[in-house]
């Protein structure tokens, strides 16, 4: 039972969180590209800055 709880907490939950972060970044890039018609990759910089602020 402990292995199942460990698997659920470490693999399933963290995979869903990481996947949702990637999805938000992809949706943001797609939205900006759809509106402005050129690729603007500042979302990665903003996500990295937010992650570092949250970490500190």
N, C-alpha and C positions, 0 to 999 in steps of 0.2 A: 504494500500500500504506500509506503514511503517513496518508492521509486516512481509510482504513478503521480503522486503529488509533486515530486521534484521535476518530473518530465513536464507536467502541466505548467508549473510556475516558471521554469527556466526556458522551455522551448516554445510552448504554445503562446503564452502571454507575451514574451519578449519578441517572438516572431510577428505577432499581430501588431504590436506597438511599432516595430521597425517598418513593417509593411505599410502601416497607416502614415508614417512620416514620409516614406517614399511616394506614396499616393498623393499626399498633399503637395509635395514638391512638383510632381508630374502634372497635377491639375493646375498649379500656378503657372508653370511654364507654358502649358497648353492654352490657358486663358490669355496670357500676355501675347503669345504668338498669334492667337486668333483675332485679337483686337488690333495689335500694332502691325501685324504681318512681317515681323522680323524676330529672330530668336534673341531673347534677352535673358542671360543666365545669372542674374543677380540673386535669384532665389537660393542658390546653393550658398552664397556668401551670407545671406541673411539667416539661413537655417543654421549655419556653422556658428555665427555670432550668437544667436539665441541659445544654442547648445552650450557654448562656453560661459555665457552669463548664467545660465541655469546651473552649470557645474560649479561655478565659483560661488 
